[in-house]
Amino acid sequence: MSAKQITYLRKQPFITPLYVKAVLNTLIKTMTNTWSTQALTQQYCVSGQTIERRNLKRYIKFCRFSNSDYVPVTYPFVIAFPLLMRLMTSALFPISILGLIHYKNSITQHAPILKNAILTIICSACNDNTTVKGRFIETQIDIFVNGQLVWACTSTFLQKSRQNKANKHSQSAESSSGNNVLGPDNNVLRPDNNVLLDAQSMQTVSSFEYHRLDALKYAYISGDTNPIHLHSIPAKLMGFRSTIMHGMFAKAHVLAQLEAVIDIQHISMEVQFKSAIFLPTQVCLNVALSPKNNTFSLTNSNKRVTHLSGVIYPLLNKTN
């Protein structure tokens, strides 16, 4: 096994040049067939990262969190997103992020993060697995405060196989939509997933509307300016019928809706992104609460389409 190589950056990279780099890398490496076949051992690290208070305030308000004393569990993903993009657009990253599906996201927060915390962020690639559905790649984000691991996130991305892409293009438009989604999905299940959600036991607790302006606002707050979230033309070019909502915003919004009934600070939260949230639309939040775990799903208004599903586990060993 190759040893991990770590690159220390003095500050977070800018997002826009990384999107341009992704396009150029894809064109050049596809034409020259020079994609890396080796496991990615590169890690990227930024130390001394502060939390920008104004943007955090905008995030809390937009996602509708109530408690502003701590950083919401989903916000560190926004903080680390530029570093994650740096990893995924590196010369050695084995696949293109264009057409890559953010398939699953898992976050564990071991201790609440204060707004004045100084963070050390490390991004790396971990598991790389090929199935009949395509190639699954996992990325890992670890955040430390004073040398203590306080937050960890695993994102599973899927690059569909050519055979799977060619299968029913019309179905592919009803696709998965996550923070880095640049292409369609077909509601596939991750091979090692063992979370079974009982839809019959869930109750609808709220419904709300998402509009195109919401996607623009979240793009501004999160830095995720993926064109499929900004305008219908690039969305259609990538196989979607219209602009789609960010999956990570939907995850954050679900968590904010549950803030009044469960502890949302000492948790592990897993989400599968299943069907794109085409804008504008109305969605329903369905929840089943229990002491051991809290399952949920976000569906369309008639509950025939599931946009995302997941589970929240309370942490038994709280560090703060």
Summary of the structure (lengths in Angstrom):
residues: 320
radius of gyration: 18.7
end to end distance: 35.6
largest distance: 54.3
contacts: 1053
relative contact order: 0.15
helix: 27%
strand: 32%
